[in-house]
Amino acid sequence: MSYRYAPDLVRLIAQLPRRDLADLAAVRAAVAETAAAIPVDTSGVDVTEHRTPDGVKVRLYRPERAASPPYGAILHAHGGGFVMCDLESSHARNTELSRELGVPLVSVDYRLAPEHPFPAALEDTYAALRWLAAEAPSLGADPDRIALHGTSAGAGLVAGLALQNRDDGGPVPCFQYLGIPMLDDRMRTGSSRQFTDTPMWDAGKAATSWNAYLGSVVPGSPDVSHYAAPARATDLAGLPPAYISVMEFDPLRDEGIGYAQALLAAGVPVELHVFPGTFHGAAMAAPDAAIVQRERAEEIAVLAAALAMKRPFQDSGEERE
C-alpha cells in the first residue's frame, strides 16, 4: 500500500529492516545492537541503577542542575510491544529529558513477555512507582507531582498503572504522557485493519505481541483485563490529565484517538496530537527528521507544563517560576 510519508522519511523507509517477531531472540539482539549504537550524552546527569524492595531494577537519572524549589519527577516505561527492548532502548532520550527538564526520571526494567506474561510488567511498573514516590523527597522532588511517561507498549503499561492506582489507592500521579500508546488487544479499529505493511510496526506485529503479553488469555476475549488493555476500561473518571500522541500511519492510531475521546467524555483533561506523514517508531528510526523534532519539542513542553514549570531548563541561566 502507498502512504503519504513526510519527505525526509521517504528515503529512510526503504533502508529500514523488516523484522519478523517469529524469531524473537534475533529481533531482541538486533534491537539491542541498534540501541547500543545511539550516541548518549550523559553530561549534566548522574545515572545510577537501583533495586526496589520488590527486586525490580530501575535506572535513576538525576540532573546536576535541578529544578528548585522541588517540582516533580517522571516514571518512564519503555516501548517494545511488551516483548523486547530494555533500559538501553530509551537511555539517550531519558538522559535528555532529565537534563532539559531538571527533574529526576526513573526508568523501569520490567519483565518481558512471553516469558513473563501479564501482569508481570504491570507489577514491575507499579513497584517502580512506589519506589519513586518513597524516594522523591530525598531526590528533591515533590511526591505529589510524579508524571507517568511511556511509549508504545510502555504507554499502555502506564495507562494501566493509572487505572490500577486509582482503584487501589496507590501513589497518585499528576499526569500521564502516552506516546503512540498500545491500548487495545481487540484490534478492531480502522487503522489496525488498514496498516498491515507499515514500517517498524504493523498490525501483524501488534497481534503477535498481544498474544505474547496476554499469555493463556485469548486476545479479544471477554477475559482480558482492562489493566492489560486500558481501552477496555468503562470507567475512566478520576484519572490524571493526559497527553496522547499518535502517528498518521500507525495501526495503533485509532485506539489512541479513541482513548483520548473516552477520557474527555469521562471529564479527564486530554491533549491529543496526530502527527502527520509518519509511522510508529519514527523517533527511533529517524531522530533528525523534522516531524520527529517537532514531536520531541512538544514532549518537553508538555512535561514541563505538567510538572508546573514555565519552561524547560535552559543553559542560558533563566530562572524557573
C-alpha positions in Angstrom: 0.0 0.0 0.0 1.2 3.5 -0.7 1.4 6.1 2.1 1.9 9.8 2.1 5.0 9.9 4.3 6.9 13.1 5.3 9.5 13.9 2.6 12.5 13.4 4.9 11.2 10.0 5.9 10.7 8.6 2.4 14.3 7.8 1.6 14.9 6.3 5.0 12.0 3.9 4.9 13.5 1.7 2.1 16.5 1.2 4.3 14.7 0.1 7.4 15.0 -3.6 8.3 11.8 -5.8 8.1 11.9 -7.7 11.3 9.7 -10.7 12.0 8.7 -11.3 15.6 8.7 -15.0 15.0 12.4 -15.2 15.8 12.2 -13.1 18.9 15.7 -13.8 20.1 17.1 -12.4 16.8 14.8 -9.4 17.0 15.9 -8.6 20.6 19.5 -8.9 19.6 19.1 -6.6 16.6 17.2 -4.0 18.7 19.9 -4.1 21.4 22.5 -3.5 18.7 20.6 -0.5 17.4 20.2 1.0 20.9 23.9 0.5 21.6 24.8 2.5 18.5 22.8 5.6 19.6 25.1 8.3 20.9 24.4 9.2 24.6 25.4 12.4 26.1 25.2 12.0 29.9 26.8 15.3 30.7 24.9 17.1 33.4 23.1 13.9 34.5 24.0 11.4 37.2 22.9 7.9 36.2 22.6 5.1 38.7 20.8 1.8 39.0 18.8 0.6 42.0 16.5 -2.2 43.1 13.1 -1.6 44.5 12.1 -3.6 47.7 10.4 -6.0 45.3 13.6 -6.6 43.4 12.7 -4.6 40.3 15.7 -2.9 38.6 15.3 0.8 37.9 17.6 3.3 36.4 17.6 6.7 38.0 18.5 9.9 36.1 19.3 12.9 38.3 20.2 16.3 36.7 23.1 18.3 38.2 21.1 21.4 37.6 17.8 20.5 39.2 14.6 22.4 39.5 14.3 24.5 42.7 12.0 24.6 44.6 11.1 20.9 44.1 8.8 20.4 41.2 8.3 16.8 40.3 9.7 13.6 38.8 9.0 11.2 35.9 8.4 7.5 35.8 9.2 6.1 32.4 8.3 2.7 30.8 10.0 1.8 27.5 8.2 0.5 24.4 8.8 -2.7 22.5 5.5 -4.4 22.2 5.8 -6.0 25.7 8.3 -8.5 24.2 11.5 -6.5 23.5 13.7 -3.5 24.4 15.1 -2.7 27.8 16.6 0.2 29.8 19.1 0.9 27.0 16.4 1.5 24.4 15.3 4.8 25.8 18.6 5.7 27.6 19.6 8.5 25.3 16.1 10.2 25.4 15.7 9.7 29.1 19.0 11.4 29.7 17.9 14.4 27.6 14.5 14.6 29.4 16.1 14.7 32.8 18.7 17.2 31.8 16.4 19.6 29.9 13.6 19.4 32.4 15.8 19.5 35.5 13.9 16.7 37.2 14.7 13.1 38.3 13.5 10.4 36.0 13.2 6.7 36.8 13.1 4.1 34.0 11.8 0.6 34.9 13.3 -2.6 33.7 10.1 -4.5 33.6 9.9 -8.2 32.7 9.1 -9.1 29.1 6.6 -11.4 27.6 6.2 -14.2 26.6 8.5 -15.4 29.3 6.6 -13.2 31.8 3.0 -12.5 30.6 0.6 -10.0 32.1 0.5 -8.9 34.9 4.3 -9.2 35.4 5.2 -6.0 33.5 2.5 -4.0 35.2 3.5 -5.3 38.6 7.1 -4.2 38.0 6.0 -0.7 36.8 3.8 -0.4 39.9 6.8 -1.3 42.1 8.9 1.3 40.4 6.2 4.0 41.0 6.0 3.1 44.7 9.8 3.3 44.9 9.9 6.7 43.2 7.1 8.1 45.4 9.0 7.0 48.5 12.4 8.3 47.3 11.1 11.6 45.8 11.8 13.8 48.9 15.4 12.6 49.0 15.7 13.3 45.3 14.5 16.9 45.7 11.1 16.1 44.0 7.6 16.6 45.1 6.0 13.1 45.5 2.6 14.6 44.6 4.0 15.6 41.2 5.0 12.4 39.5 4.3 12.2 35.8 3.8 8.8 34.2 5.6 8.6 30.8 5.5 5.7 28.3 5.9 5.0 24.7 4.0 2.3 22.7 3.7 -0.7 25.0 5.2 1.4 27.8 2.4 3.9 27.3 -0.1 1.1 27.6 1.6 0.0 30.8 1.5 3.4 32.4 -2.1 3.9 31.3 -3.0 0.6 33.0 -1.0 1.7 36.0 -3.0 4.9 36.3 -6.2 2.8 36.3 -4.9 0.4 38.9 -3.6 3.1 41.1 -6.9 4.9 41.1 -8.7 1.7 42.1 -6.1 0.6 44.7 -5.4 3.9 46.2 -1.7 3.8 45.4 0.5 6.9 44.7 -1.5 9.4 42.7 0.3 10.5 39.5 -0.2 14.1 38.4 -0.1 13.3 34.7 0.1 10.6 32.1 2.1 11.1 28.9 1.0 8.4 26.5 3.2 8.4 23.4 1.9 6.2 20.5 0.1 4.0 23.1 -0.7 0.3 22.7 -4.1 0.0 24.4 -6.4 -2.4 22.8 -6.0 -6.1 22.2 -9.2 -6.4 20.2 -7.7 -4.7 17.2 -11.0 -3.8 15.6 -10.2 -0.2 14.7 -9.8 1.0 11.1 -6.1 1.7 11.4 -5.4 -1.7 12.9 -7.1 -3.3 9.9 -5.6 -1.0 7.3 -1.9 -0.7 8.2 -0.6 -4.2 7.7 2.7 -3.2 5.9 3.8 0.0 7.7 7.5 0.4 8.7 8.8 -0.6 12.1 5.4 -1.7 13.4 2.3 -3.1 11.7 -0.9 -4.9 12.6 0.6 -8.3 12.4 3.3 -7.5 14.9 0.7 -5.9 17.2 -1.3 -9.1 17.1 1.8 -11.2 17.9 2.8 -9.0 20.8 -0.7 -9.1 22.3 -0.7 -12.9 22.1 2.7 -13.0 23.9 1.7 -10.4 26.6 -1.7 -12.0 27.5 -0.3 -15.5 27.8 -3.0 -18.0 28.3 -5.8 -15.4 27.9 -7.0 -15.1 24.3 -6.8 -11.6 22.8 -10.2 -10.2 22.0 -11.9 -12.5 24.6 -14.0 -11.1 27.5 -11.3 -12.4 29.9 -8.8 -9.7 29.1 -8.3 -7.3 32.0 -8.7 -3.6 31.3 -5.4 -3.1 33.3 -3.7 -5.0 30.4 -5.7 -3.3 27.7 -6.8 0.1 29.0 -9.1 0.8 26.0 -11.4 -1.8 27.5 -12.0 0.3 30.7 -15.6 1.5 31.0 -14.9 3.9 33.9 -12.1 6.5 33.3 -13.3 9.1 35.8 -10.8 10.4 38.2 -7.7 9.6 36.1 -4.8 12.0 35.8 -4.8 14.5 33.0 -3.2 13.0 29.8 -1.3 13.8 26.7 -1.7 11.3 23.8 0.3 11.3 20.6 -0.4 9.1 17.6 1.1 8.8 14.2 -0.9 9.0 11.0 0.3 5.7 9.5 0.3 3.5 12.6 -2.0 0.5 13.3 -2.3 1.9 16.9 -3.5 5.3 15.7 -7.3 4.9 16.2 -7.1 3.2 19.6 -5.1 6.2 20.9 -7.6 8.6 19.4 -10.5 6.6 20.9 -8.9 6.5 24.3 -8.4 10.3 24.2 -12.1 10.7 23.3 -13.1 8.3 26.1 -11.0 10.2 28.7 -12.6 13.5 27.6 -16.1 12.0 27.9 -15.2 11.0 31.5 -14.1 14.5 32.4 -10.4 13.9 32.2 -8.4 16.8 30.6 -6.6 15.5 27.5 -4.4 16.9 24.8 -4.3 14.8 21.6 -1.8 15.3 18.7 -1.9 13.4 15.5 1.5 13.7 13.8 1.1 13.7 10.0 3.1 11.8 7.5 4.8 9.5 9.9 4.7 6.0 11.4 5.1 4.1 14.6 8.7 4.2 15.9 9.9 7.0 13.6 11.5 8.7 16.5 14.0 5.9 16.9 14.4 5.3 13.2 14.8 9.0 12.2 15.6 11.2 15.2 16.7 14.1 13.0 13.6 14.2 10.8 11.6 17.4 11.1 8.4 15.7 12.3 10.3 13.9 15.0 12.0 17.1 16.1 8.5 18.7 16.4 7.3 15.7 18.5 10.3 15.9 20.8 10.0 19.6 21.3 6.3 19.1 22.2 7.2 16.3 24.6 9.5 18.7 26.6 6.9 21.4 26.6 4.1 19.1 27.7 6.1 17.6 30.5 7.3 21.0 31.7 3.8 22.2 32.0 2.6 19.0 33.7 5.4 19.3 36.3 4.4 23.0 36.8 7.4 24.6 35.2 7.0 27.6 33.0 9.7 26.5 30.5 12.3 23.7 30.1 15.6 24.2 31.9 17.8 26.4 29.8 21.6 26.7 29.8 21.1 30.5 29.5 20.6 30.7 33.2 16.9 31.7 33.0 15.1 31.2 36.3 12.2 28.9 36.7 8.9 30.1 38.0 
